[in-house]
Amino acid sequence: MPTRTHVLFAGGGTAGHLFPGLAVADRMVAHDPTLRVTFAIPGSEFECQWVHRHGYEYMKVPCAPRRFGPRGMWQFLKANWSGYLAGSKALNARRVSLVVGLGGYGSAPMGRAAIAQGVPLMLMEQNVIPGKATRWLARSAKLVCAAHEAARPYFAKDCPLIFTGNPVRAEVAALSRSMPAHAEPDRPGMYRLMVLGGSRGAQSLNQSVPYALYRLRDQLGPWHIFHQSGADDTEVTRALYRKFALPARVEPFFADVAGVLRHTDLVVSRSGGTSLAELACAGVPAICIPYPHAADGHQLANAQVYAREGACRVFDSAPYAGRYDAELAEVLSDVLASAEIRSEMSQRMRRLGRPDAAEQVASLARNLLAGVPARQAA
């Protein structure tokens, strides 16, 4: 019986890294149902549930982000060395044909193991400023699929680099073919504002956005609020909206993001690469509040790419030590009040969508499996 081709996706840690990998894996399996797929992930409950939901195997690989101080550095080295050893053993035992790194620290141990074992390595990068793991692994990768042309200066000139856009799940990509929510006849005069702090939520958004919206309460008559808070702040955030008598649905995480975005008119969001790619496919305008402590300021760089095209407005919260509701309310006010502004931003956002990115990356991976040289694959 012939051995099944085996592709291993390495990384995760957040939805922003995991979901593009799941999107590409789904496209590859749709093309070849015999393909064996494994995800090597840090192993949070969130990751395990989503990989299992898509029907793939997973293995938990020790890894850790770089930390400062003697103890932090020791933990970093210990975890990643353990992950490297586990990855090397798995690549041999599972007869892996291709490793696809998903970016972030979670991709580093398995990526290093692939290089040492001579297993072809392909990388995906969601952000304008690539993470340190991607930049280091790119030196030995067969191909790097980057989301944005603006990432080019961060890679060596001889790096096999191609700009594919950021893969999104099929149901999100399908939103690129649907009409904007504000044009749907079943919602006359009603609008939806969505607050997205990432898969883990964002405490500063959970604190500042309800206060900002309370300041704008006279403008919120036709609006209904959906707020993704993360698991830790759900009840506190719900209590804030109740206190302010604002109509809001607060959930730790919206699993059906496509269903929610289909009827969303404006988003207040962090600016991770995957979140922005999803908003672009849906054509939803955004007020972006980049995470101020993101490595190398990559979230601010992501948001600026979209802002230059008129698809979003950027509110930089870095200068504020506490709440920033008064300043955020000023940025939100005219966008909430004007359907014309939102419509123009929506059109510009939609033009940035790359709904075919998952299929393109999957095709490039198939070429590598078939032995097509990287330059020809790209």
N, C-alpha and C positions, 0 to 999 in steps of 0.2 A: 504494500500500500504506500503510495507516494506521501512524503512528508508535506504537511500543510505549510504554506508560507506564513511566517510569524513576524508581526510588526509590534514593537513595544513603544508605547508613548510614555515619556518620562517627564514628570513634573506635576504641578498642581499647586496645592496650598490655598489658592483662592479660585473662585469661579472664573475670574478673568484669565487665568492660565488654563484651567481644566476644560472649560466649555469649547474653546477653539479646537482642542484636541479631540473631543468627543464629536464635534462637527465633521472633522476630517476623517476620523475613524468610520463614522456612519457612511460617508460617501465612498470610502474604499470598500467597505463590506457590501454596499449596494452594488458595486461593480463586480466584486468577487466574493460571493457568499461563503466560499471555503476558507477565506482568510482568517487566520487566528490573530486576535488582538489582545494584548495585555497592557494595562496601565500600571506603571510603577509610580506610586504616589506617596506623599508623606503619611497619609492614612487617617485624616480626620473623618468623623462620622459623615459629614457633608459630602466629602469626596467619595467615600465608599458607597453611599446611597446612590449618587448620580451615576457612577460607573456601573453599578449593578443594574440600575434602571435601564441603561442602554444595552445591557446584556453582555458585558465584557468581563474578562478576568481582571483581577488586580492583585498586586503585591505591595506590601508596605515597605518602603525603603527609608532607613534612617537618614536624616539630613537636618541641617540647621542653617539659618542665616548667619552671616558674619557678625560677631559681637566684639565689643571692645573690652579691655581689661584682661588680666591673666586668666581668670575663671571663665569668662565668656569665650576667649580664644580657645581654651582647652575644650570646652563643650562643642565649639564649632568644629575643631579638628577631629575630635573623637567621633561625633555623629557622622560627619561626612566620610571619614575613613571606614567606618562600619558600613555606610551605604555603598561605598565603592566596592568593598569586599563582597557584600550581598549582591550587588549588581553584576560583578564579574562572574560569580557562581551561577546566577540566573541566566546570563547570556549563553553560557555553555550548556547548562542543563536544558534550557528551553529552545535551543537552536534558533535563536533570533536572527532574522535576515536584515532588519533595519530598525534603528532606534530613532525616534522622532522626539527631540527635546522641545518642551513646551514653554521654556523660559522660566525665570525665577530660580531661587536657590534649590528648589526641588528637582530641577533638571540636572544639577551638577554631578552628583555621584554616579548616576547611570550614564551620563554623557562621558565622563572620564573613563568609565569602565568600557564603554563602546570603543573609544579611541584606543585604549590599551589592548583590547581583544581583536582589533581589526574589523569590527562590525560597522558598516556604513552608518554615519550619523547625519541626520537632517534636523535643522533647527527652525522653530517658528518664533517670531518676535512681534509682540503686540504693540509696543510703545515706540514713540519717536526716538527717545534715548534708550538704547538697549541696556538691559541689565548686565551686571558684571559677569554673571555666569554665561550669558549668551556671547558676550564679547570674547571671553576666554575660549569657549568651546568652538567659536567660529573659525579659529585658526586651523582646526583639523576637520571641520565639517565638510561633507560632500556638497551641501547646498543650504543656504539660509534664506528662508521666506520671511520677508519683512513686511509690515503693514503699510509703512509710509516711506515715500521717497526721501523725506527729510532725515531718515535714519542713515543715509549713505555715508556722511562724514565720520560716523563712528565705527566703520568697518575698514579693514585694509583694502587697498585698491585691487588686490588679486583675490579677494574673497568672492566665492561663487554666490552672488547675491541677486535675488529677484524680488520685485515688489508685487505682492499678490493681494494686498488688502488683508484684513483680519477675518478669518473664518468665523461665521456665526451659525448657530443651529438652524436646521431647515425651516422650522416654523417661523423663526425671526426673519430669515432671508425672504420668505414668502411675503412679508409685509411690504417689500419694495414694489409689489404688484397691486397693492390695495390702495383705495382712495384715502386721502387724509381724513382723520377722525372728524374734523370740524365740518366736513362736507357730507357727513352721513345723515340721512333724513330722520333717523329714529332718535336723534339727540338734539332737537332744536333748542338753542339757547342754553345748553348745558355743556360745561367744559370740565376736563379732568386735569388736575395738577398732580404729578407724581414726584415723590422725593426718593432718590436712590443713593444710598450711602455705601453701595457695594454689598457683596454677599454676607459680610460680617456686620454691616451697618457702620455708621459713623457717629460717634458720640457728639461731636460739635454740631453736626447737622441736626441731630435729634434735639439738641438744646436750642439752637438758634433759629431754625426754620419755623417752628411753631410760633415763636415770639415775633418773628418778622411778619408772618401771615396775620397774626393778631393786629399788628400795626396797620395792616391793609384790609382789615375786616370789612370796611365799607365797599371794597371792590370785589369781595368774594361771593356775592349773592349767587351767581350762576355757576360757581366752581365747587367741585367735590375733590377732596384730597385723598390720594393713596400714598402711604409713607412706608418704605421698607426700612425698618429700624435695626435689624440684627437681633439676635436672640437675647442679648443681655439687657437691652433698653426698651423692650416692647411695652411693658406695663407703664413705665415712667413716661414714655412718649404718648401713649394713649391718655394718660392722666392729664398731660399738658393740653391736649386738644379738647378734652372734656372741660377742663378749667376755662378755656377760652371760648367754649361753645362753638367750635368750628367743626363742620362735618368732615370726618376723616376716618378712613380705614387704615389701621396700622397693623402690619404683619411683620414677623421676623424676616421672611423672605417670600417673594412672589415667584413660585415655581413656574407658573404660566406667564412668563414675562411677555411673550408674544401677544397673548390675549389681553393683557393689561395695556401694552403699548399701542395696540390697535385702536384704542379709544382714548388715547392720551394726547392732550393739546400742548402741554408744556412740562418739562422736567427740570427739577433742581437736582444736580447730580455731582458726584465725584467724577473725575475724568480719566479713569483707567481706559486702556486701549480698547478692551472688549466692550465696555459699556458704551463708548462713543460709536463703535462700529454697529452695535445694535440700534442705537438711536438713529444713525444714518440710514440704515435699511428701512426703519419705520418712518423716517421723515419727521421726527419729533424734535422741535427746537429745544434748546437747553440753556439754563443758567448753570455754568460749570463752576464748582468750588473745588479746585484741586487740593488733594491731600498735601498739606504743607511740609510733611516730613517724608514724602516719597523719595526714594533713592535718586540722587542727581536731579531732583526737581522734575522727574519725568512726567508727572501728571499735569503740571503747568505747561510743559512743552506740548503735550498732547492737545490740551485745550486751545492753545494758541494756534495750532494748525487749523482747527475748526473755526475759531474766531476770525482768522484772516479771511475766511470764505464767507463770513456773515451768517454762519449756521448756529452760532452760540454766542453768548456773552460770558466773560470770565470775571468771577469775583475772587480775588486773591485774599484768603483769610489769614495769611501768614503774619501780617502786622498786628493782629489782634490776639491779646492774651486770653481773653474771655469770650463772652458772647459778642456777636457782630450783627444782631438783628436789625438795628437801626440802619446801618449801612447797606445790608442786604435788601431791606425793604425798598430803599431808593432804586436799586438795580432792578428789582422785580416789578415795580409799580407800572411803568409804561408798557411792559411786555404783557402783563396781566390785563391791562386796560384796552389793548389794541389788537383786534383780530388781524388787521392788516400787517402789523409787525410780525406776528406769529406766522402768518401765511408765508411771508417773504423768507423768514428764517427756515421754515419747514421745507420750502422748495430748495433752498441752498443746502440744507442738511441732507436732503434726499439725493442730491447730485453727488454727494461724497460717499454714498453707499456702495459697497462691493458685495452684492448678494452671491456672486459666483466664486468668492474667495475659497470656500471650502472645497469646491469641485476642482479649482485650479491647483490647490496644494495637494489634494489627493492624487491628481493626475501626475504631478511632479514626483510624488512618492512612488507611484506605480512605475514611472520611468526609471527611477533609481533601482527599484527591485528587478527591473528587466535588464539592468546593466548599461543603461544609456548614460554616457558621460555627463557630468554635471553641467558643463557649459552648453551641451546640446539640449539637456533637459530644461534648462532655463531659457 
